[in-house]
Amino acid sequence: MPSGPELKQFRMELAGNGVLHLVFDMPDRSMNVFSNAAIEELGMFADWLRQSDVAGVVISSGKSSAFCAGADLAELETAYDMIMAAAPEDRDRLAFDHFFRLSHGLRRLETAGKPIAAAVAGLALGGGCEFALAAHHRVLADQPQATFGLPESLVGLLPGGGGTQRLPRLIGIEAALPVLLDGARLNGKAAIAAGLAHELVAPGEEVAAAERWILSRPAAAQPWDRPDWRAATARQIAAEFGARRSKMLADTLGHYPAPLAILDCVEQGLPQDFDTAIRTEMRIFAKLIQRREPRNMIRTLFLGRLDYERLKKKGLDPKVVQAAGAVSAVLAAQAEHGEELSEAFARAGFGCDGQRKASFDGWIAGGVYWHDDEPESWGKELLRARLAAADAAAARWRYELDESERRAADYVLVTQLGFPAYLGGLFAVALT
């Protein structure tokens, strides 16, 4: 075994042919995620690899459940609290420095001068997908659970580990945007056709196939690091993005900044050299992570969903659904000024099954919600009053629900009763 860094989240196993196997296998976890500890170890490994004499590296997972499912969202919330507790003038720097560590580690890995192959037999989502994208060669097991995806936009974020830069460079803008913006996933033949995976093999053969590729003595360079790489020009990209941006605003009414931030990353980053581009991506991420929408969406659509599904398996207490229904009834109650109030609700993004009747009439500036924004209108005053009444209704239920039940009630409120995800519900997160 070569002398290397002491790793606890990964295992290093040297084969007799000189190929080093880096196995992602977090202790006491059923699924790998990029925790602070895993990110730190990845950077240490990348720095060691540059000085090593191994033939190359095969990256695989020690878990049957997934290659890697993304970020540790509990640690992400802790980081959010740390950033927002700092002085406003320090927050951009703190966010950049904290979250750039994964992107920087992946960049050091792919430029360490050794060929790297990823053997993917399970979910490779979020940071796990970005980990695989930083490999020079990707082997995919031909089974449904072996899937690539970047679902960060679904919880109000963007892929901050180079995903907005590597993916469109590999498979093109048209193919990349559904993955980046809509959470589309690619597996099997679709991943091969897109150019995201290089080999599709029978389940259980992915590690051996990745090792064979290493032993073929391939070049250890990404396409964007080769002398013949030609970046798209800013003019070419801008011509494609105007209509996309307008449609995104119409679809989201300006309440969901993540898709627009992703478009900014792609539009600004693709004409740049790669090292500049990932810093551009992180500057945009550092701004986005400070907003309230990602935190609200993570708590409701991710943590709330996990709580709801877990409680449902055990026998969901009816009061969880009753609480959400009581709040929804207050929001839906008709009174004087009903038409004006309905319009205000629509403009704020309320509506069952994602239906919105309002049209977007201007970007929401300053990091505030529509109902907080100027200019004032009678409709907004009506909306605020109704939301205050709904919050009071939620308050009457909060003491009857534990923390997981409150998140589950918010999940019901958002996914079944038309409350906007960007506000995060009224039980676990009080509206401010």
URGI-V575289 format. One record per run of one state. SS is the DSSP state (~ for helix, > for strand, _ for the rest). FROM is the first residue (numbers start at 1). LEN is the number of residues. If there is no record, write none. Layout:
ss->(SS,SS)
from->(FROM,FROM)
len->(LEN,LEN)
This chain:
ss->(_,>,_,>,_,>,_,~,_,>,_,>,_,>,_,~,_,~,_,>,_,>,_,~,_,>,_,>,_,~,_,~,_,~,_,>,~,_,>,_,~,_,~,_,~,_,~,_,~,_,~,_,~,_,~,_,~,_,~,_,~,_,~,_,~,_)
from->(1,10,15,19,25,34,35,36,52,56,62,66,69,71,72,73,86,88,111,115,121,123,126,127,134,137,142,147,150,151,156,163,172,173,183,185,188,195,199,202,206,216,223,226,234,253,257,270,274,289,292,315,318,333,338,348,352,355,370,373,378,399,403,416,421,424)
len->(9,5,4,6,9,1,1,16,4,6,4,3,2,1,1,13,2,23,4,6,2,3,1,7,3,5,5,3,1,5,7,9,1,10,2,3,7,4,3,4,10,7,3,8,19,4,13,4,15,3,23,3,15,5,10,4,3,15,3,5,21,4,13,5,3,9)
